[in-house]
């Protein structure tokens, strides 16, 4: 109870600190702006959580039972995406803090990164909206919704700011004067109402070229922005295949229990699981027969049970690595074994025949 109270107090403290900080950097901030900032920060936190689950590159063999999956972006080209992410958010922050009251040249550059950012966020949204995990045959749970909020909010925020800038004071001439004659002439030219939005679009191409050249100096490819999406696997634009998933060799709780003291767990014969020879006891046979019965009755219920058993049972089984732990597991599984056995005798016409046919060589 006290831990929960501390967590709540810490959470409220963080919220209070962020609100105070926002009001300090922007005194005329509205409630809707505060809500939007919180929503955006939360979306970025969710994206980080998504990356903690989907953090493997396409060339790595993953363990889907341990809740591992593939990242939506190629690691060798991630620097390019990070640069545009920083430039996009810096432009948003600059325009928001200044309410659009910026020198025309700065406004045009910010608008250009806005448009580039909107396009990239739209591509990110398309990338994460399709996550094909059929090749991960252990029924991996799709967690791509962790990623989806950040690009959606980015597009919404930048679009509203863009419309506000174009429709209001951004097109007014500015009195800013540069010491450099070229910049000063360019500033005066861009300050004209009729040219501002047009030149924001025109400057996209030279901005992309300059940024690409700079990124090449940091080891990126000229087409890294494209490869960041395509050199991946299981996502919409993915063009790579991943290695076969890791083999678990049948090490689930009931199988681990057989590794205990023979006088306790009572092994009865050899069996075959996923093409490999294992030792089986009656508890394992009953559990597998019960699972087979559920699958015949309701495949959907079986899929749900199996997914959770694979996810949590395997992780727990890795910690059961001694004879004493195996013995304890067998004993703790006894009540479930009896429930499974009673269910088999209530529903199956020949329960023992179903039990004995499990894991036959």
C-alpha positions as CSV (number, residue, x, y, z in Angstrom):
1,X,0.0,0.0,0.0
2,X,2.8,2.4,0.9
3,X,4.6,1.6,-2.3
4,X,1.6,2.5,-4.3
5,X,1.3,5.8,-2.4
6,X,4.9,6.6,-3.1
7,X,4.5,5.8,-6.8
8,X,1.4,8.1,-7.0
9,X,3.2,10.9,-5.2
10,X,6.2,10.5,-7.5
11,X,3.9,10.6,-10.5
12,X,2.0,13.7,-9.4
13,X,5.3,15.3,-8.5
14,X,6.6,14.7,-12.1
15,X,3.4,16.1,-13.5
16,X,3.6,19.1,-11.3
17,X,7.2,19.7,-12.3
18,X,6.4,19.5,-16.0
19,X,3.4,21.9,-15.7
20,X,5.5,24.4,-13.8
21,X,8.3,24.1,-16.4
22,X,5.9,24.5,-19.3
23,X,4.4,27.6,-17.7
24,X,7.8,29.0,-17.1
25,X,9.0,28.7,-20.7
26,X,5.6,29.8,-22.1
27,X,3.6,32.0,-19.8
28,X,0.5,32.2,-22.0
29,X,0.2,28.4,-22.3
30,X,-3.4,27.1,-22.4
31,X,-4.9,24.0,-20.8
32,X,-5.3,22.4,-24.2
33,X,-1.6,22.9,-25.0
34,X,-0.6,21.3,-21.7
35,X,-2.8,18.3,-22.4
36,X,-1.3,18.0,-25.9
37,X,2.2,18.2,-24.5
38,X,1.4,15.5,-22.0
39,X,-0.2,13.3,-24.6
40,X,2.8,13.7,-26.9
41,X,5.3,12.9,-24.1
42,X,3.2,9.8,-23.1
43,X,3.2,8.7,-26.8
44,X,7.0,8.9,-26.8
45,X,7.2,6.9,-23.6
46,X,5.0,4.2,-25.1
47,X,7.3,4.2,-28.2
48,X,10.3,3.5,-25.9
49,X,8.3,0.7,-24.3
50,X,7.7,-0.7,-27.8
51,X,11.4,-0.5,-28.6
52,X,12.1,-2.5,-25.4
53,X,9.9,-5.3,-26.8
54,X,10.9,-5.0,-30.5
55,X,14.6,-4.4,-30.2
56,X,16.1,-7.1,-32.5
57,X,17.4,-6.6,-36.0
58,X,16.3,-8.8,-38.9
59,X,19.5,-10.9,-38.9
60,X,19.1,-12.1,-35.3
61,X,17.3,-15.3,-34.3
62,X,14.7,-14.3,-31.7
63,X,12.9,-16.0,-28.9
64,X,9.2,-15.1,-29.4
65,X,8.2,-17.1,-26.3
66,X,10.4,-14.7,-24.2
67,X,8.4,-11.9,-25.8
68,X,11.1,-10.8,-28.3
69,X,10.5,-9.4,-31.7
70,X,11.9,-7.3,-34.5
71,X,12.4,-3.6,-34.6
72,X,10.6,-1.6,-37.3
73,X,13.7,0.3,-38.3
74,X,17.1,-0.8,-39.5
75,X,19.9,-0.1,-37.0
76,X,22.5,0.8,-39.6
77,X,20.4,3.7,-40.8
78,X,18.7,4.8,-37.6
79,X,21.0,7.9,-37.4
80,X,19.1,9.4,-40.4
81,X,15.8,8.9,-38.7
82,X,17.1,10.3,-35.4
83,X,18.3,13.4,-37.1
84,X,15.0,14.1,-38.8
85,X,13.2,13.3,-35.5
86,X,15.3,15.9,-33.7
87,X,15.0,18.5,-36.5
88,X,11.2,18.0,-36.7
89,X,10.7,18.3,-32.9
90,X,13.1,21.3,-32.6
91,X,11.0,23.1,-35.3
92,X,7.8,22.3,-33.5
93,X,9.2,23.6,-30.2
94,X,10.7,26.7,-31.8
95,X,7.4,27.7,-33.5
96,X,5.3,26.8,-30.5
97,X,7.4,28.8,-28.0
98,X,7.6,31.9,-30.3
99,X,4.0,31.7,-31.5
100,X,5.3,31.9,-35.0
101,X,7.0,35.2,-34.5
102,X,10.3,34.2,-36.2
103,X,12.4,35.7,-39.0
104,X,11.1,34.6,-42.4
105,X,14.2,32.6,-43.2
106,X,13.8,30.7,-39.9
107,X,10.1,30.2,-40.5
108,X,10.7,28.8,-44.0
109,X,13.3,26.3,-42.7
110,X,11.0,25.3,-39.8
111,X,8.1,24.8,-42.3
112,X,10.3,22.7,-44.5
113,X,11.3,20.4,-41.6
114,X,7.6,20.4,-40.7
115,X,6.6,19.0,-44.1
116,X,9.5,16.5,-44.2
117,X,8.5,15.4,-40.7
118,X,4.9,14.9,-41.6
119,X,5.9,12.8,-44.6
120,X,8.3,10.7,-42.5
121,X,5.8,10.3,-39.7
122,X,3.2,9.1,-42.2
123,X,5.7,6.6,-43.5
124,X,6.4,5.5,-39.9
125,X,2.6,5.1,-39.4
126,X,2.3,2.9,-42.5
127,X,5.4,0.9,-41.5
128,X,4.0,0.0,-38.0
129,X,0.4,-0.5,-39.1
130,X,1.2,-3.9,-40.5
131,X,3.2,-6.4,-38.4
132,X,3.2,-9.9,-39.9
133,X,4.3,-12.4,-37.2
134,X,3.1,-15.5,-38.9
135,X,6.7,-16.7,-39.3
136,X,7.1,-16.5,-35.5
137,X,5.3,-19.8,-35.1
138,X,4.8,-19.6,-31.3
139,X,1.9,-17.3,-31.6
140,X,3.7,-14.1,-30.7
141,X,1.5,-11.3,-29.4
142,X,1.5,-8.2,-31.5
143,X,2.5,-5.1,-29.6
144,X,2.8,-2.6,-32.4
145,X,0.2,-0.3,-30.8
146,X,3.0,0.9,-28.5
147,X,4.4,2.7,-31.6
148,X,1.3,4.0,-33.2
149,X,0.4,7.1,-31.0
150,X,3.7,9.0,-31.5
151,X,3.5,9.4,-35.3
152,X,-0.3,10.1,-35.2
153,X,0.2,12.9,-32.6
154,X,3.2,14.2,-34.5
155,X,1.2,14.6,-37.6
156,X,-1.8,16.2,-35.8
157,X,0.4,18.7,-33.9
158,X,2.6,19.7,-36.8
159,X,-0.5,20.1,-39.1
160,X,-2.3,22.4,-36.7
161,X,0.9,24.5,-36.2
162,X,1.5,24.6,-39.9
163,X,-2.0,25.8,-40.6
164,X,-1.9,28.4,-37.8
165,X,1.4,29.8,-39.1
166,X,0.3,30.0,-42.7
167,X,-3.1,31.5,-41.9
168,X,-1.9,34.1,-39.4
169,X,1.0,36.3,-38.6
170,X,3.8,34.2,-40.1
171,X,3.3,35.8,-43.5
172,X,3.8,39.3,-42.2
173,X,7.1,41.1,-43.0
174,X,9.7,41.0,-40.3
175,X,12.1,43.7,-39.4
176,X,15.0,41.3,-38.8
177,X,18.1,42.5,-40.5
178,X,21.1,40.2,-41.2
179,X,24.7,41.6,-41.5
180,X,25.3,39.3,-44.4
181,X,23.9,40.9,-47.6
182,X,22.9,37.6,-49.2
183,X,21.0,36.5,-46.1
184,X,19.4,39.9,-45.8
185,X,18.2,39.9,-49.3
186,X,16.9,36.3,-48.9
187,X,15.2,37.3,-45.7
188,X,13.4,40.2,-47.3
189,X,12.4,38.0,-50.3
190,X,11.0,35.3,-48.1
191,X,9.1,37.8,-45.9
192,X,6.8,38.5,-48.8
193,X,3.4,37.0,-48.2
194,X,3.1,35.4,-51.5
195,X,6.4,33.5,-51.4
196,X,6.6,32.1,-47.8
197,X,4.6,28.9,-48.1
198,X,5.8,28.2,-51.7
199,X,9.5,28.5,-50.8
200,X,9.0,26.3,-47.8
201,X,8.1,23.5,-50.2
202,X,10.8,24.4,-52.7
203,X,13.5,24.3,-50.0
204,X,12.6,20.7,-49.1
205,X,14.8,19.3,-51.9
206,X,18.0,21.3,-51.2
207,X,17.5,20.7,-47.4
208,X,17.3,16.9,-48.1
209,X,20.4,17.1,-50.3
210,X,22.4,19.0,-47.7
211,X,21.3,16.8,-44.9
212,X,22.1,13.6,-46.9
213,X,25.6,14.9,-47.7
214,X,26.2,15.6,-44.0
215,X,24.9,12.2,-42.9
216,X,27.1,10.5,-45.5
217,X,30.1,11.9,-43.7
218,X,28.8,10.2,-40.5
219,X,28.6,6.8,-42.3
220,X,25.1,6.8,-43.6
221,X,24.1,5.8,-47.1
222,X,22.6,8.2,-49.6
223,X,19.4,6.2,-49.4
224,X,19.5,5.5,-45.7
225,X,16.1,7.1,-45.2
226,X,14.6,4.4,-47.4
227,X,16.7,1.6,-46.0
228,X,15.7,2.5,-42.5
229,X,12.3,1.1,-43.4
230,X,13.2,-1.7,-45.8
231,X,16.1,-3.4,-44.1
232,X,13.8,-4.8,-41.5
233,X,11.6,-7.9,-41.1
234,X,7.9,-8.6,-40.3
235,X,6.8,-4.9,-40.9
236,X,5.0,-3.4,-43.9
237,X,8.0,-2.2,-45.9
238,X,10.3,-4.9,-44.8
239,X,12.4,-6.7,-47.5
240,X,14.5,-8.9,-45.3
241,X,13.9,-12.4,-43.9
242,X,14.8,-13.3,-40.3
243,X,16.6,-16.5,-39.3
244,X,14.7,-19.4,-37.9
245,X,13.4,-18.7,-34.4
246,X,15.2,-20.3,-31.4
247,X,14.4,-23.9,-30.6
248,X,13.3,-24.6,-27.0
249,X,13.8,-28.3,-27.1
250,X,10.6,-29.0,-25.3
251,X,11.7,-27.4,-22.0
252,X,8.3,-26.6,-20.6
253,X,7.2,-26.9,-17.0
254,X,5.9,-30.5,-17.3
255,X,9.0,-31.6,-19.1
256,X,11.3,-29.9,-16.6
257,X,9.4,-31.8,-13.8
258,X,10.6,-35.0,-15.3
259,X,14.2,-34.0,-14.5
260,X,13.4,-34.4,-10.8
261,X,14.0,-37.4,-8.5
262,X,12.6,-40.5,-10.3
263,X,11.0,-41.7,-7.0
264,X,8.9,-38.5,-7.0
265,X,8.2,-37.6,-10.6
266,X,7.9,-41.2,-11.8
267,X,9.2,-41.2,-15.4
268,X,7.6,-44.0,-17.4
269,X,9.0,-44.1,-20.9
270,X,10.7,-42.2,-23.7
271,X,8.7,-39.9,-26.0
272,X,9.3,-37.6,-29.0
273,X,8.6,-33.8,-29.0
274,X,9.5,-31.6,-32.0
275,X,11.5,-34.5,-33.4
276,X,13.6,-34.9,-30.3
277,X,13.6,-37.7,-27.7
278,X,12.4,-36.7,-24.2
279,X,11.5,-38.5,-21.0
280,X,7.8,-38.4,-20.1
281,X,5.8,-39.1,-17.0
282,X,2.1,-39.5,-16.5
283,X,1.7,-35.8,-15.4
284,X,3.1,-34.6,-18.7
285,X,0.9,-37.1,-20.7
286,X,-2.2,-35.9,-18.9
287,X,-1.4,-32.2,-19.4
288,X,-0.8,-32.7,-23.1
289,X,-3.9,-34.9,-23.5
290,X,-6.0,-32.1,-21.8
291,X,-4.5,-29.5,-24.1
292,X,-5.3,-31.6,-27.1
293,X,-8.9,-32.0,-25.9
294,X,-9.3,-28.2,-25.4
295,X,-7.9,-27.6,-28.9
296,X,-10.5,-30.0,-30.4
297,X,-13.3,-28.3,-28.5
298,X,-12.4,-24.7,-29.0
299,X,-9.3,-23.7,-31.1
300,X,-9.6,-20.1,-30.0
301,X,-9.6,-20.9,-26.3
302,X,-6.6,-23.2,-26.9
303,X,-4.7,-20.5,-28.7
304,X,-5.3,-18.1,-25.8
305,X,-4.2,-20.7,-23.2
306,X,-1.2,-21.8,-25.3
307,X,0.0,-18.3,-25.9
308,X,0.0,-17.4,-22.2
309,X,1.5,-20.7,-21.2
310,X,4.3,-20.3,-23.8
311,X,4.9,-16.7,-22.7
312,X,5.0,-17.3,-18.9
313,X,5.6,-21.0,-18.5
314,X,8.8,-21.0,-20.6
315,X,10.3,-18.0,-18.7
316,X,9.5,-19.8,-15.4
317,X,10.9,-23.1,-16.7
318,X,14.3,-21.6,-17.3
319,X,14.6,-20.9,-13.6
320,X,13.8,-24.5,-12.7
321,X,17.3,-25.9,-13.2
322,X,17.9,-28.2,-10.2
323,X,16.4,-31.5,-9.0
324,X,14.8,-29.9,-5.9
325,X,13.1,-27.2,-8.1
326,X,11.9,-29.9,-10.5
327,X,10.5,-32.0,-7.6
328,X,8.7,-28.9,-6.2
329,X,7.3,-28.1,-9.7
330,X,6.0,-31.6,-10.0
331,X,4.3,-31.4,-6.6
332,X,2.8,-27.9,-7.3
333,X,1.4,-29.2,-10.6
334,X,-0.4,-32.1,-8.9
335,X,-3.7,-30.2,-8.3
336,X,-3.8,-29.2,-12.0
337,X,-3.0,-32.7,-13.0
338,X,-6.0,-34.0,-11.1
339,X,-8.2,-31.3,-12.6
340,X,-7.0,-32.2,-16.1
341,X,-7.6,-35.9,-15.4
342,X,-11.1,-35.4,-14.1
343,X,-11.9,-33.2,-17.1
344,X,-10.6,-35.9,-19.5
345,X,-12.8,-38.6,-17.8
346,X,-15.8,-36.4,-17.9
347,X,-15.6,-35.5,-21.6
348,X,-13.6,-38.1,-23.5
349,X,-15.0,-41.6,-24.3
350,X,-11.6,-43.2,-24.0
351,X,-9.5,-41.0,-21.7
352,X,-6.7,-43.5,-21.1
353,X,-6.3,-44.1,-24.8
354,X,-5.9,-40.3,-25.4
355,X,-3.4,-40.0,-22.5
356,X,-1.2,-43.0,-23.6
357,X,-0.9,-41.9,-27.2
358,X,0.8,-38.6,-26.3
359,X,4.4,-38.2,-27.4
360,X,4.6,-41.6,-29.0
361,X,7.8,-42.4,-30.8
